[in-house]
């Protein structure tokens, strides 16, 4: 089994400039073993994470300061498949992706 790690290429933040408009979380092609997403504590509203069709009704909601961590065990996922939307302009989703080396 490999070692799960994070480096500078695999953590950061995505700003959502316009409420109701989705933004791709990351555009780098890397297979990851898991992720942690956090609604930035200073956000004014909720952010929603999901696939390309993410909305406030079908996305996973993260209020300011709330996090979601998922580990895929033996599987991997492409983080380019995930998008974020926000209730409030200029809110952020902070993220990190875990990958196996």
N, C-alpha and C positions, 0 to 999 in steps of 0.2 A: 504494500500500500504506500502511496505517496504521502507527502506532507502537505497539509492545507495551509496556505499562506495568503497574505495580502501585500501588494507593493503599491507604489504611488500611482501606477496606471489604473489601479482598480478600486480607488475610492475618490469621492468627490461630491459634487452637488449639481443639481439641475434646477434652474430657475424657470418658473412658469410666468411669462410676461403678461399673458392675457387670460383672464378667468374663462373657463369653459373650452380652452384650446389645449389639445394634448401636446406633449413634448416627449421625444424619445429620451429615455434615461441615459443611455450610453450608446455610442456609435462604434466603439472598438470591437472587432471580432475576437472574442475569447470565450471558451467554454468554461462555465463556472460551476462549482460544487455547491454553492449556497450564496446567500446575500443577506444584508441587513439594510433595511430602508427606515429612515427616520424623518418625520415631519419636523422641520427646523423649529426649535423652541420659540424663536422670535416671530414665527409666522402669524399672520392675522386670522387665518382660517384653516380649514381642513384641506389636505391634499389627498388625491385618489390615485392608486396605482393599479394597473391592469395591462391588458394586451392592447392591440391597436385600436380597439373600439372602446377604450376606457371612458367612462362617464361617472358622474357623481352617484348614479344609481347602480352601476355594476362594478365599480372599482372598489378595492380595499381601502377603506378610509383611515387616515392617520391624522389625528388632531395634533396641534403643536406639542412637540416633545415626545410623542408616541412612536414606538419602533415596532417593526416586524422583522423577525429573523427566520429564515428557512434554510435547511440543509438538505441536500438531495441524496445523501448517502452514496450509493454506488453510481448514481446517474449524474448527468450534467445538463445544463441549460444554457442557451445563448442569451445573454442579457440584452441584446439588441431587440429582443421580442417584447420588452416591457416599456410602458409609457406612463406618464403622470399627467394629471390635470389638477387644477386648483380652483378653490372658490374665490380667492383673492389675488389680485395682480401682484406680481413680483415675490410670491412665496417660493420656498425652496423645498426640495426633497434632497436630503443628504443620504448618501449610499456608500456601501462597500460591497465588493464581490469577492468571494473566496474561490480560489482555484487550486488544483492539485499539481504539484511539481514532482 
